[in-house]
Amino acid sequence: MATDQPTTSSEVDGRLLQMLTDATMEVIPLKGGPEQILATSPGATVAVTCSPKFGLSRTLEQCEVAASAGRRVVPHIAARMVEDRAALRDAVRRVADLGVTDLYVIGGDAAAPIGRYGEAGQLLDDLAEIEHPFTRIGVGCYPEGHPHIDDDRLWEALLRKQSSATYMVSQMCFDAEALTTWLAQARARGVTLPLRVGIAGPLKLAKLTELSLRIGVGQSLRYLSKQHGLVGNVLLGRTYDPVPLIRSVVSDKPGTDIEGLHAFTFNQVPVFRAWAKTYGAMS
């Protein structure tokens, strides 16, 4: 939803803190995933990812953990990991039984589809023909491009998906100017979906560098290197602070429709919560 932009430093701080408090916490369904889910605050929004290694079943199992613990659950469904319409119906039924009303649909990282769906748009088309409880449907967007998909195809896919979606989530970003420039371009092209900004949690920079290069946001990482002396900070074992990025986005031009934050915790939920709590005490 559109939000009036803050006009003073205190208003920026207030909105920044609220966005951190309300951020969606992304958890990877590893072996220790349930412990990470339970480390979120009661009533928190938890997104459970879907990876080729563990399959959709593991995602749905850990969504059950989150729902049973009273968390607001956002399952990730990767199109390339859903075999057919029957499997899609089964997944929808399982999450509907948990009271889920928010779903995030991605193409997925699998090298090849296991069945009918090769991209998110195809799955969304079939989802529209199935009775479901979802009042919110999120899709991915790529302000810094995708390592395997050209920009023209990305724009075409996003415009197609927005007919089924209600919001979009950006890839993990470090460069506020690149993000806001892309968002202005998106609006000019007819993309109207509100944006949840993907942010990295406060990880040690060496680990964050490794993960960023792996998922294809090297351009943003180079920006971070120039602005914040990344190489030296990595050698010193320092930790990334996402606040400058968030502050810049929050205080940017009006009318950009920044709905909130999506925190890539990399299963370091207690670290993220402790950091956010410390920031709140300091702001």
Salt bridges, closest charged atoms under 4 A:
ASP13 OD1 - ARG247 NH1 2.61
GLU26 OE1 - HIS262 NE2 2.72
GLU64 OE2 - ARG94 NH2 3.16
ASP90 OD1 - ARG93 NH2 2.65
ASP97 OD2 - ARG93 NH1 3.49
ASP102 OD2 - ARG72 NH2 3.26
ASP102 OD2 - ARG136 NE 3.00
GLU119 OE2 - ARG160 NH1 3.01
ASP125 OD2 - ARG160 NH2 2.40
ASP126 OD2 - ARG85 NE 2.98
ASP126 OD2 - ARG116 NE 2.78
GLU210 OE1 - LYS207 NZ 3.83
GLU210 OE2 - ARG214 NH2 2.55
ASP257 OD2 - ARG187 NH2 3.91
GLU259 OE1 - ARG136 NH2 3.01
GLU259 OE1 - ARG196 NH1 2.95
